[in-house]
Amino acid sequence: MDRSADEYRQGVVCALGCYLIWGLFPLYWFPITDSGIGADQILAQRICWSAVFAVLVLLWKQQGGALRRVLCDFKLLTTFIFSSLAITLNWLVYLWAITHNHILDASLGYFISPLVNVVFGRIFFGETLNRYQRFSVLAALTGILWLALPAGHLPWVSLLLAGSFGVYGLLRKLAPVDALTGMTLEALLMLPFALVYLGYAALQGTLVFAQLSGLQMSVLIGSGVVTVVPLLLFAAAAKWISMGDLGMVQYLGPSLQFGLGLTLFGEAFSLQKFTGYAWVWLGVALYIWGAVRDTPKR
């Protein structure tokens, strides 16, 4: 088999694996949704176990030198401080959505996210928007307003997820560091705060971890694995397939989340809500169509 064709297939498999894991996250977290543990403690546990697993993988891959170089670069380190705050906010909002039956809102956020990246690219990097991208952003804004006006408030879960992930992507674009080193540093930067928070909860008698079942404890401990592994798959996919192909696969995640929220979790989905989502989906379709037209054939 031709090497380039083999690498392309490996890249597609890695991309599918990455977004499949992200899309099935609601199922992964399901055992602890009724455990009495709040999104704040789940977040703190996730940070701790992600730091542990990321450091182990970093040492196994012998990339400790890359981490030290970032720590010695003040500008890079400052960028990662802010990116760690952005991804922490993203995780917190997502975990809140999962534990409060807002999976559909979470999926909408990740449908919107690539369109946020388009806007950020225009604002911060002067990237030119083609007509499909312009109409895709307008369609998404129409959908958001359609959802907001009858409800009397913006779909804040969706917007916070899309906005925080967009900011995270923007900051990581400014920091040319590989995915594993970056993820490890972000987890380590947030680790002291997570440990202090869990310690405070223990002193107050509100720490829930010890009262959880074996399965629920395993979910929290395993959160480090399901956080780091998709990032490694994504990094591998980005090396072997084009960004255009990767962009097409990214909608697998929110599509799976939407399907789970609508069927397995039985979340309400009114006609008014469907119309708002349909506008966003139209924006996504325009974005994909524009990307397909502008991507040269391999």
C-alpha positions, 0 to 999 in steps of 0.5 A: 500500500502507498505510504501516503494513502496508508497515512491518510487512512490512519488519519481518518481513523484517528479523526473518527476516533477523536470525535466519536469519543467527544460525541459519546461524552454524555454516555461516559458521564451518565453514571455520575449525573444522579450521584449528587456530585456537582459540576464543580467537583467533577471539574476539579477531579477531571483536572487532577486525573487529567494532569496525572495521565498527561504527565505519565504519557509525556514522560513515556513519550520523553517530551519533558524537554518541550514542557521545560522550554515552555515554562522558561518562555514567559510569553508562551507561559502567559498564553497558556495561563489564559488558554487553561482558563478558557478550557477550564470554563469550557469544561465547567459549562459542559459538565454543568450542561450534562448534569442538568439535562442541557445536552442539546444546548451543549451540542448546539454550542459545538455546532456553532464553534467552527463559525466562531472560529471564522469570526475570530479569524477575521477579527484577529488575523485579518482572514478573508471570509468567502460568501459562504462563510459570511452567510453561514455566520448570519444564519447562525446569528439568526438561529441564536436570536430565534432561540433567544427572543421567545425565551427572553434570554440568550442560549448561554450554555451554547454561547459559552461553550462556543465562545470559550472553545473559540478563545481556546483555539485562538490562544493555542494558535498563538502558541506553537506547542504540540497538543500533549505538551500544551494539554499537560501544561494547562492541566498542571496550571489548574492543578493547584486550584483543583487540589485546593478546592477539593481540600476545602470541600473535604474540610467542609464535609461536602466532598462527595468522592468517598460516597460514590460507587465503584463505577462512579469513582472509576468514571472520575479517575478515567476522566484523565484518559478520556480527556487526553486520548482524544487530543492525541488522536486529534494531533495525529489526525491533523498530521495525516489529513488535510484541515478541510477533511478534519473540518468535515469530521468535526461535526460527528461530535455534536451530531452524536450529542444531539442524537443522545440528548434527543433520544436516550436522554429525552430532552424536550425539543419544541418546534420553536427550538427546532426552527432556531437549530435549523438556522444554525444547521443551515449555517453549518451546511453553508460553512461545509459547502464553502470549505469543500469548494475552496479545498483543492483536491488531494 
